[in-house]
Amino acid sequence: MTNHIALFEPLMPANTGNIARTCAGTNTELHLIEPLGFSTDDKYLKRAGLDYWDKVKITYHKNLPAFLETIPDMSKLYLVSKFAEKTYTDPDYSNVDEDYYFLFGKETTGLPENFMRQNAEKCIRIPQNDDHIRALNLSNTAAIVIYEALRQQGFPQLDRTHLYKNDKLK
C-alpha cells in the first residue's frame, strides 16, 4: 500500500517544498504534473524541503493524461477541491492493500473544470468558511488529507512515539 499526492501544475515552490517534506515524513509518493511554475532546482524549493528532498520518491508527468495512465485503479483517485460535495473524511482509505491517489490543483485555478465535471464523484473537500477565504493553503490541505488517510490506515510504518536524546518531556 502506498499513498500518493499529485500536484497539477504547481506554481509556488514553497508549497511544493512543504508538501515534499510532508511526503518524506509520511512515506507518501509525490507526483508533479507539468508544466511546473518553477524549476525543481529553485533555491526556494530546496530551502522549503532541503533536508528532505532526497527522501521523497518523486515522479514527474508531462501532463494530466500521462499521470492518469499510471493509476491502476481509478476508483482510488480523489480530486481535492473546494467545489466538492463530499468531505475528505467521507471515503474509506483503510484498505492497506490498496494505493490511494490524492490530486490537488494549481494554486490559482485548481483542477481543470471539465476534468472535475467528468469526475465529480471523486471530488472531496475540506470544510471551511467560504465567506472568509477562497481556499486553504495547498500545503496545509495536502497535510490534512494525507493524515486522514494515514489515520484510517493506522499510521503504517510511522513512529507514534520517539525518544530523543534531549527529550523536553522527560
GROMACS elastic network, one bead per residue, 0.5 to 0.9 nm:
[ bonds ]
;  ai    aj funct       b0    kb
    1    95     6  0.81741   500
    1    96     6  0.52931   500
    1    97     6  0.50021   500
    1    98     6  0.50640   500
    1    99     6  0.50360   500
    1   100     6  0.79973   500
    2    27     6  0.78146   500
    2    28     6  0.66037   500
    2    29     6  0.73263   500
    2    96     6  0.81635   500
    2    97     6  0.84841   500
    2    98     6  0.71262   500
    2   100     6  0.65974   500
    2   101     6  0.86611   500
    3    26     6  0.87970   500
    3    27     6  0.77066   500
    3    28     6  0.50884   500
    3    29     6  0.63593   500
    3    30     6  0.89035   500
    3    98     6  0.86186   500
    3    99     6  0.56254   500
    3   101     6  0.61368   500
    3   102     6  0.79796   500
    3   146     6  0.77108   500
    3   149     6  0.80851   500
    3   150     6  0.84480   500
    4    23     6  0.84700   500
    4    28     6  0.54465   500
    4    30     6  0.58836   500
    4    31     6  0.72029   500
    4    99     6  0.74383   500
    4   100     6  0.60168   500
    4   102     6  0.61022   500
    4   103     6  0.83720   500
    4   146     6  0.85520   500
    5    19     6  0.84700   500
    5    23     6  0.78319   500
    5    28     6  0.69213   500
    5    29     6  0.62368   500
    5    30     6  0.50400   500
    5    31     6  0.61188   500
    5    32     6  0.86490   500
    5   100     6  0.85950   500
    5   101     6  0.60073   500
    5   103     6  0.61281   500
    5   104     6  0.76062   500
    5   142     6  0.74545   500
    5   146     6  0.79155   500
    6    29     6  0.83248   500
    6    30     6  0.58362   500
    6    32     6  0.58935   500
    6    33     6  0.71616   500
    6    67     6  0.85621   500
    6   101     6  0.71114   500
    6   102     6  0.60041   500
    6   104     6  0.61190   500
    6   105     6  0.86235   500
    7    10     6  0.58968   500
    7    16     6  0.81167   500
    7    30     6  0.78322   500
    7    31     6  0.61981   500
    7    32     6  0.51520   500
    7    33     6  0.59632   500
    7    34     6  0.88655   500
    7   102     6  0.85837   500
    7   103     6  0.60501   500
    7   104     6  0.50602   500
    7   105     6  0.61785   500
    7   106     6  0.71958   500
    8    31     6  0.85198   500
    8    32     6  0.65396   500
    8    34     6  0.70386   500
    8    35     6  0.83535   500
    8    36     6  0.83024   500
    8    63     6  0.82528   500
    8    64     6  0.72032   500
    8   103     6  0.71194   500
    8   104     6  0.60415   500
    8   106     6  0.55473   500
    8   110     6  0.80165   500
    8   111     6  0.70222   500
    9    32     6  0.71591   500
    9    33     6  0.53727   500
    9    34     6  0.52141   500
    9    35     6  0.53322   500
    9    37     6  0.68603   500
    9    63     6  0.83903   500
    9    64     6  0.89066   500
    9   105     6  0.71727   500
    9   106     6  0.54337   500
    9   107     6  0.85314   500
   10    13     6  0.77567   500
   10    15     6  0.82098   500
   10    16     6  0.71394   500
   10    32     6  0.75873   500
   10    33     6  0.76899   500
   10    34     6  0.79667   500
   10    35     6  0.78959   500
   10    36     6  0.54810   500
   10    37     6  0.60034   500
   10    38     6  0.81821   500
   10   104     6  0.88266   500
   10   105     6  0.73873   500
   10   106     6  0.50375   500
   10   107     6  0.65353   500
   11    15     6  0.83479   500
   11    16     6  0.83530   500
   11    35     6  0.89900   500
   11    36     6  0.61264   500
   11    38     6  0.64872   500
   11   106     6  0.66577   500
   11   107     6  0.65281   500
   11   108     6  0.81264   500
   12    15     6  0.55409   500
   12    16     6  0.65783   500
   12    17     6  0.87693   500
   12    36     6  0.87917   500
   12    37     6  0.67288   500
   12    38     6  0.71814   500
   12    45     6  0.84331   500
   12   107     6  0.75789   500
   13    16     6  0.51012   500
   13    17     6  0.59681   500
   13    18     6  0.85179   500
   13    37     6  0.78653   500
   13    38     6  0.64203   500
   13    39     6  0.81558   500
   13    40     6  0.78529   500
   13    42     6  0.74464   500
   13    43     6  0.87285   500
   13    44     6  0.60008   500
   13    46     6  0.84417   500
   13    48     6  0.78556   500
   14    17     6  0.50111   500
   14    18     6  0.60841   500
   14    19     6  0.85183   500
   14    44     6  0.61088   500
   14    45     6  0.55030   500
   14    46     6  0.86155   500
   14    47     6  0.80230   500
   14    48     6  0.55834   500
   14    49     6  0.83333   500
   14   139     6  0.86348   500
   15    18     6  0.51474   500
   15    19     6  0.61138   500
   15    20     6  0.85112   500
   15    45     6  0.81911   500
   15    48     6  0.80098   500
   15   137     6  0.81124   500
   15   138     6  0.64379   500
   15   139     6  0.52234   500
   15   140     6  0.86865   500
   16    19     6  0.50376   500
   16    20     6  0.60307   500
   16    21     6  0.86149   500
   16    32     6  0.89084   500
   16    45     6  0.69144   500
   16    48     6  0.80875   500
   16    49     6  0.84440   500
   16   138     6  0.85740   500
   16   139     6  0.71616   500
   17    21     6  0.62998   500
   17    22     6  0.87590   500
   17    44     6  0.79778   500
   17    45     6  0.50198   500
   17    46     6  0.68497   500
   17    47     6  0.76054   500
   17    50     6  0.80614   500
   17    52     6  0.88874   500
   17    53     6  0.78465   500
   17   139     6  0.86194   500
   18    21     6  0.50527   500
   18    22     6  0.63927   500
   18    23     6  0.86771   500
   18    45     6  0.84010   500
   18    48     6  0.57182   500
   18    49     6  0.61188   500
   18   139     6  0.60469   500
   18   140     6  0.86752   500
   19    23     6  0.61286   500
   19    24     6  0.85935   500
   19    30     6  0.82602   500
   19    49     6  0.83458   500
   19   138     6  0.83382   500
   19   139     6  0.53287   500
   19   140     6  0.82530   500
   19   142     6  0.68109   500
   19   143     6  0.73196   500
   20    24     6  0.61351   500
   20    25     6  0.86320   500
   20    28     6  0.88001   500
   20    29     6  0.87449   500
   20    30     6  0.69117   500
   20    48     6  0.85538   500
   20    49     6  0.63798   500
   20    52     6  0.72627   500
   20    53     6  0.65681   500
   20    55     6  0.87887   500
   20    56     6  0.65084   500
   20    58     6  0.86143   500
   21    24     6  0.50500   500
   21    25     6  0.62592   500
   21    26     6  0.86542   500
   21    48     6  0.78449   500
   21    49     6  0.55019   500
   21    50     6  0.86441   500
   21    51     6  0.84386   500
   21    52     6  0.57581   500
   21    53     6  0.71739   500
   21    55     6  0.86384   500
   21    56     6  0.78422   500
   22    25     6  0.51343   500
   22    26     6  0.61403   500
   22    27     6  0.84455   500
   22    28     6  0.78385   500
   22   139     6  0.85075   500
   22   142     6  0.83077   500
   22   143     6  0.65574   500
   22   146     6  0.87328   500
   23    26     6  0.51646   500
   23    27     6  0.56914   500
   23    29     6  0.62757   500
   23    30     6  0.66737   500
   23    52     6  0.89334   500
   23    55     6  0.85955   500
   23    56     6  0.63304   500
   23    57     6  0.83710   500
   23   143     6  0.87116   500
   23   146     6  0.88005   500
   24    27     6  0.54874   500
   24    28     6  0.66183   500
   24    29     6  0.81928   500
   24    52     6  0.61628   500
   24    53     6  0.76362   500
   24    54     6  0.86295   500
   24    55     6  0.55680   500
   24    56     6  0.50394   500
   24    57     6  0.81593   500
   25    28     6  0.78307   500
   25    52     6  0.84371   500
   25    55     6  0.87150   500
   25    56     6  0.87968   500
   25   158     6  0.81399   500
   26    29     6  0.89058   500
   26   146     6  0.82809   500
   26   147     6  0.83351   500
   26   150     6  0.82106   500
   26   155     6  0.84859   500
   26   156     6  0.88644   500
   26   157     6  0.83399   500
   26   158     6  0.68314   500
   27    55     6  0.87699   500
   27    56     6  0.76160   500
   27    57     6  0.85048   500
   27   157     6  0.80401   500
   27   158     6  0.82150   500
   28    56     6  0.76255   500
   28    57     6  0.77457   500
   28   146     6  0.82951   500
   29    56     6  0.66402   500
   29    57     6  0.52000   500
   29    58     6  0.62288   500
   29    59     6  0.79428   500
   30    56     6  0.70482   500
   30    57     6  0.61503   500
   30    59     6  0.64244   500
   30    60     6  0.86548   500
   31    57     6  0.83988   500
   31    58     6  0.56638   500
   31    60     6  0.58552   500
   31    61     6  0.72231   500
   31    67     6  0.80167   500
   31   103     6  0.89269   500
   32    35     6  0.86346   500
   32    36     6  0.76639   500
   32    58     6  0.72811   500
   32    59     6  0.62953   500
   32    61     6  0.61764   500
   32    62     6  0.87308   500
   32    67     6  0.87503   500
   33    36     6  0.70951   500
   33    59     6  0.85453   500
   33    60     6  0.59903   500
   33    62     6  0.61222   500
   33    63     6  0.55018   500
   33    64     6  0.63028   500
   33    66     6  0.85260   500
   33    67     6  0.69782   500
   34    37     6  0.84348   500
   34    60     6  0.71746   500
   34    61     6  0.60046   500
   34    62     6  0.50699   500
   34    63     6  0.53900   500
   34    64     6  0.79209   500
   35    38     6  0.86930   500
   35    61     6  0.87593   500
   35    62     6  0.70595   500
   35    63     6  0.72390   500
   36    39     6  0.71151   500
   36    40     6  0.85432   500
   38    41     6  0.83251   500
   38    42     6  0.67264   500
   38    45     6  0.85540   500
   39    42     6  0.50978   500
   39    43     6  0.88961   500
   39    45     6  0.82284   500
   40    43     6  0.84431   500
   40    45     6  0.65069   500
   40    46     6  0.76982   500
   41    44     6  0.86120   500
   41    45     6  0.71354   500
   41    46     6  0.69097   500
   42    45     6  0.53470   500
   42    46     6  0.63653   500
   42    47     6  0.86685   500
   43    46     6  0.51220   500
   43    47     6  0.60283   500
   43    48     6  0.86430   500
   44    47     6  0.50096   500
   44    48     6  0.61884   500
   44    49     6  0.87353   500
   45    48     6  0.52291   500
   45    49     6  0.64057   500
   45    50     6  0.76353   500
   46    49     6  0.52990   500
   46    51     6  0.82786   500
   46    52     6  0.89670   500
   46    53     6  0.73546   500
   47    51     6  0.84195   500
   48    51     6  0.87091   500
   48    52     6  0.89760   500
   49    52     6  0.52621   500
   49    53     6  0.55287   500
   50    53     6  0.57965   500
   50    54     6  0.83863   500
   51    54     6  0.75134   500
   51    55     6  0.82182   500
   52    55     6  0.51772   500
   52    56     6  0.68030   500
   53    56     6  0.56267   500
   53    57     6  0.86458   500
   53    58     6  0.89422   500
   54    57     6  0.78265   500
   60    63     6  0.89299   500
   60    67     6  0.83650   500
   61    64     6  0.73102   500
   61    65     6  0.87078   500
   61    66     6  0.59277   500
   61    67     6  0.55485   500
   62    65     6  0.83628   500
   62    66     6  0.62387   500
   62    67     6  0.76845   500
   63    66     6  0.53953   500
   63    67     6  0.65056   500
   63    68     6  0.89058   500
   64    67     6  0.51228   500
   64    68     6  0.62165   500
   64    69     6  0.87289   500
   65    68     6  0.50276   500
   65    69     6  0.62348   500
   66    69     6  0.52873   500
   66    70     6  0.70220   500
   67    70     6  0.55197   500
   67    71     6  0.72911   500
   68    71     6  0.55265   500
   68    72     6  0.87912   500
   68    74     6  0.81285   500
   69    72     6  0.77768   500
   71    74     6  0.61708   500
   71    76     6  0.83861   500
   71    77     6  0.78631   500
   71    99     6  0.88374   500
   71   101     6  0.79967   500
   72    76     6  0.86933   500
   72    99     6  0.86510   500
   73    76     6  0.58117   500
   73    77     6  0.75908   500
   73    98     6  0.88343   500
   73    99     6  0.82604   500
   73   100     6  0.88926   500
   74    77     6  0.53026   500
   74    78     6  0.87527   500
   74   101     6  0.87733   500
   75    78     6  0.80945   500
   75   100     6  0.89124   500
   75   122     6  0.77524   500
   76    93     6  0.84500   500
   76    98     6  0.78917   500
   76    99     6  0.68995   500
   76   100     6  0.50969   500
   76   101     6  0.60969   500
   76   102     6  0.85016   500
   76   122     6  0.84519   500
   77    99     6  0.89868   500
   77   100     6  0.62868   500
   77   102     6  0.60783   500
   77   103     6  0.73046   500
   77   122     6  0.65852   500
   77   123     6  0.89028   500
   78    88     6  0.89071   500
   78   100     6  0.78815   500
   78   101     6  0.60809   500
   78   103     6  0.60900   500
   78   104     6  0.88152   500
   78   121     6  0.87021   500
   78   123     6  0.57658   500
   78   124     6  0.66111   500
   79    84     6  0.84544   500
   79   101     6  0.84861   500
   79   102     6  0.60394   500
   79   104     6  0.63483   500
   79   105     6  0.82337   500
   79   111     6  0.82264   500
   79   116     6  0.76586   500
   79   119     6  0.81200   500
   79   120     6  0.83927   500
   79   122     6  0.57198   500
   79   124     6  0.60500   500
   79   125     6  0.84922   500
   80    83     6  0.86247   500
   80    84     6  0.75996   500
   80    88     6  0.78817   500
   80   102     6  0.67333   500
   80   103     6  0.59945   500
   80   104     6  0.53829   500
   80   105     6  0.75117   500
   80   111     6  0.87518   500
   80   122     6  0.84593   500
   80   123     6  0.57751   500
   80   124     6  0.50459   500
   80   125     6  0.57901   500
   80   126     6  0.81187   500
   80   141     6  0.85123   500
   80   142     6  0.86746   500
   80   145     6  0.85024   500
   81    84     6  0.56756   500
   81   103     6  0.89635   500
   81   104     6  0.72675   500
   81   105     6  0.75642   500
   81   110     6  0.73106   500
   81   111     6  0.78271   500
   81   116     6  0.88963   500
   81   123     6  0.64025   500
   81   124     6  0.61003   500
   81   125     6  0.53544   500
   81   126     6  0.79471   500
   81   135     6  0.89118   500
   82    85     6  0.85060   500
   82   123     6  0.88195   500
   82   124     6  0.77495   500
   82   125     6  0.52843   500
   82   126     6  0.70050   500
   82   127     6  0.81038   500
   82   128     6  0.85038   500
   82   130     6  0.88248   500
   82   134     6  0.84569   500
   82   135     6  0.68601   500
   82   136     6  0.88532   500
   83   123     6  0.78307   500
   83   124     6  0.81415   500
   83   125     6  0.70428   500
   84    87     6  0.73815   500
   84   120     6  0.72913   500
   84   121     6  0.85360   500
   84   122     6  0.85331   500
   84   123     6  0.50332   500
   84   124     6  0.51210   500
   84   125     6  0.52788   500
   84   126     6  0.88054   500
   85   120     6  0.85885   500
   85   121     6  0.87323   500
   85   123     6  0.72761   500
   85   124     6  0.67665   500
   85   125     6  0.69605   500
   86    89     6  0.81840   500
   86    90     6  0.64340   500
   86    91     6  0.84277   500
   86   121     6  0.84864   500
   86   122     6  0.87963   500
   86   123     6  0.68349   500
   86   124     6  0.50329   500
   86   125     6  0.60813   500
   86   126     6  0.86650   500
   87    90     6  0.55344   500
   87    91     6  0.81174   500
   87   123     6  0.84359   500
   87   124     6  0.50458   500
   87   126     6  0.56582   500
   87   127     6  0.67518   500
   88    91     6  0.67457   500
   88   123     6  0.85878   500
   88   125     6  0.53344   500
   88   126     6  0.58228   500
   88   127     6  0.84889   500
   88   144     6  0.88544   500
   88   145     6  0.64784   500
   88   148     6  0.77794   500
   88   149     6  0.89454   500
   89    92     6  0.78114   500
   89   124     6  0.83617   500
   89   125     6  0.87059   500
   89   126     6  0.83548   500
   89   145     6  0.82294   500
   89   148     6  0.68422   500
   89   149     6  0.83569   500
   90   124     6  0.81430   500
   91   124     6  0.85071   500
   92    95     6  0.77292   500
   92   149     6  0.81201   500
   92   152     6  0.75526   500
   93    96     6  0.80035   500
   93    98     6  0.83277   500
   93    99     6  0.89215   500
   93   100     6  0.71651   500
   93   148     6  0.84220   500
   93   149     6  0.54473   500
   93   150     6  0.80640   500
   93   152     6  0.61877   500
   93   153     6  0.68127   500
   94    97     6  0.87868   500
   94    98     6  0.84976   500
   94   149     6  0.71072   500
   94   150     6  0.80854   500
   94   151     6  0.83999   500
   94   154     6  0.80000   500
   95    98     6  0.57039   500
   95    99     6  0.85517   500
   95   152     6  0.86495   500
   95   153     6  0.69996   500
   96    99     6  0.77976   500
   96   153     6  0.63847   500
   96   156     6  0.85808   500
  100   149     6  0.84397   500
  102   142     6  0.82561   500
  102   145     6  0.80518   500
  102   146     6  0.80368   500
  103   111     6  0.85787   500
  104   107     6  0.87004   500
  104   110     6  0.72081   500
  104   111     6  0.70748   500
  104   138     6  0.77917   500
  104   141     6  0.88293   500
  104   142     6  0.77355   500
  105   108     6  0.83162   500
  105   109     6  0.71064   500
  105   112     6  0.79358   500
  105   138     6  0.85504   500
  106   109     6  0.55710   500
  106   111     6  0.63798   500
  106   138     6  0.86697   500
  107   110     6  0.59608   500
  107   137     6  0.82187   500
  107   138     6  0.67546   500
  109   112     6  0.78024   500
  110   113     6  0.83398   500
  111   114     6  0.87295   500
  111   115     6  0.72920   500
  111   116     6  0.68018   500
  112   115     6  0.53805   500
  112   116     6  0.63387   500
  112   117     6  0.87907   500
  113   116     6  0.50945   500
  113   117     6  0.61312   500
  113   118     6  0.86242   500
  114   117     6  0.50830   500
  114   118     6  0.61912   500
  114   119     6  0.86457   500
  115   118     6  0.51769   500
  115   119     6  0.62989   500
  115   120     6  0.85000   500
  116   119     6  0.50057   500
  116   120     6  0.55593   500
  116   121     6  0.89264   500
  116   122     6  0.83602   500
  116   123     6  0.74496   500
  117   120     6  0.51818   500
  117   121     6  0.88235   500
  118   121     6  0.84895   500
  119   122     6  0.55204   500
  119   123     6  0.70333   500
  120   123     6  0.53674   500
  120   124     6  0.88752   500
  121   124     6  0.84259   500
  125   128     6  0.87698   500
  126   136     6  0.85911   500
  126   141     6  0.75968   500
  126   144     6  0.82937   500
  126   145     6  0.80572   500
  127   130     6  0.86957   500
  128   131     6  0.87974   500
  128   132     6  0.85663   500
  128   133     6  0.80373   500
  128   135     6  0.79211   500
  128   136     6  0.79258   500
  129   132     6  0.56715   500
  129   133     6  0.67001   500
  129   134     6  0.87879   500
  130   133     6  0.54337   500
  130   134     6  0.62175   500
  130   135     6  0.76280   500
  131   134     6  0.79087   500
  133   136     6  0.74086   500
  135   138     6  0.83087   500
  136   139     6  0.85963   500
  136   140     6  0.69596   500
  136   141     6  0.63307   500
  137   140     6  0.53204   500
  137   141     6  0.61204   500
  137   142     6  0.87081   500
  138   141     6  0.50490   500
  138   142     6  0.61734   500
  138   143     6  0.86752   500
  139   142     6  0.51293   500
  139   143     6  0.62810   500
  139   144     6  0.87097   500
  140   143     6  0.51667   500
  140   144     6  0.62265   500
  140   145     6  0.87336   500
  141   144     6  0.51614   500
  141   145     6  0.62420   500
  141   146     6  0.86096   500
  142   145     6  0.53199   500
  142   146     6  0.60833   500
  142   147     6  0.84843   500
  143   146     6  0.53258   500
  143   147     6  0.60229   500
  143   148     6  0.85791   500
  144   147     6  0.54312   500
  144   148     6  0.63910   500
  144   149     6  0.89748   500
  145   148     6  0.52375   500
  145   149     6  0.65297   500
  145   150     6  0.87765   500
  146   149     6  0.51420   500
  146   150     6  0.61753   500
  146   151     6  0.85585   500
  147   151     6  0.58857   500
  147   152     6  0.85083   500
  147   155     6  0.83092   500
  148   151     6  0.50083   500
  148   152     6  0.62936   500
  148   153     6  0.85999   500
  149   152     6  0.52553   500
  149   153     6  0.62617   500
  149   154     6  0.87806   500
  149   155     6  0.84948   500
  150   154     6  0.61109   500
  150   156     6  0.71081   500
  151   154     6  0.51562   500
  151   155     6  0.55290   500
  151   156     6  0.88392   500
  152   155     6  0.75595   500
  153   156     6  0.64858   500
  155   158     6  0.56206   500
  155   159     6  0.81511   500
  155   160     6  0.78908   500
  156   159     6  0.86211   500
  158   161     6  0.89084   500
  159   162     6  0.64940   500
  163   166     6  0.84982   500
  163   167     6  0.66448   500
  164   168     6  0.83765   500
  166   169     6  0.88459   500
  166   170     6  0.82096   500
  167   170     6  0.55611   500
